[in-house]
Amino acid sequence: MLKQNKVLYKKKLCELLDLPAKNDFEIRDKAIIEILYSCGLRRNELVKLNVHNIDIKNNELRVNNGNYTVLNLPSNINLLQKLWV
């Protein structure tokens, strides 16, 4: 029997992102959700991400999907900037 994929709907996603982050781990988790949603990453692409793949100055994300693809990060990814402060 095949597993059914679960979907996170936009309304629930917005509710999650609106919750206040209480510590660095919650900030990290919210940044991950923002990256997944805004860049359309696949789970395996997210797992391969490292800090050196993110270029905050140029709003770029290098994704390892067999070869490296450079994606533009939306300018409203606030949580990533908090992680670098």
C-alpha positions in Angstrom: 0.0 0.0 0.0 1.3 3.4 -0.9 1.7 6.2 1.6 -0.5 9.2 1.0 1.4 12.5 0.9 0.2 15.0 3.5 -0.3 18.6 2.4 0.2 21.7 4.5 -2.3 24.2 3.4 -1.5 27.9 3.2 -3.9 28.9 6.0 -2.2 26.4 8.4 1.2 27.5 7.2 0.5 31.2 7.9 -0.7 30.2 11.4 2.5 28.4 12.1 4.7 31.3 10.9 2.7 33.8 12.9 3.4 32.0 16.2 6.2 33.7 18.2 9.5 31.9 18.2 10.7 31.4 21.8 14.3 30.2 21.2 16.9 29.7 18.4 15.5 26.3 17.5 12.1 27.6 16.8 13.6 30.5 14.7 15.5 27.8 12.8 12.4 25.7 12.3 10.4 28.6 11.0 13.2 29.6 8.7 13.2 26.1 7.3 9.4 26.3 6.7 9.8 29.7 5.0 12.6 28.3 2.7 10.5 25.2 1.8 7.4 27.1 1.0 8.9 30.2 -0.7 11.5 28.3 -2.8 9.5 25.2 -3.5 12.2 22.9 -2.3 11.9 19.2 -2.2 12.5 17.4 1.1 15.8 15.8 -0.1 17.0 19.2 -1.3 16.4 20.7 2.1 18.2 17.9 3.8 21.3 18.6 1.8 21.3 22.3 2.6 24.2 23.7 4.7 24.9 27.2 6.0 27.4 27.8 3.1 24.5 27.2 0.6 22.8 30.4 1.7 24.0 33.8 0.6 22.1 36.5 2.5 23.8 39.5 0.9 22.8 38.4 -2.6 19.5 36.7 -1.5 20.6 33.4 -3.1 20.3 29.8 -2.2 22.4 27.1 -3.8 20.5 23.9 -4.0 22.1 20.5 -4.5 19.7 18.6 -6.8 22.4 16.5 -8.5 24.1 19.6 -9.7 23.9 23.0 -7.9 21.0 25.3 -8.8 21.0 28.9 -7.7 17.6 30.1 -6.5 16.7 33.7 -5.6 15.4 34.0 -2.1 12.4 36.3 -1.6 13.4 39.5 0.2 10.8 38.8 2.9 12.6 35.9 4.5 13.1 37.6 7.8 14.0 34.6 9.9 17.1 33.8 7.9 18.5 37.2 8.7 17.8 36.7 12.4 19.9 33.5 12.2 22.9 35.4 10.9 22.7 38.2 13.5 
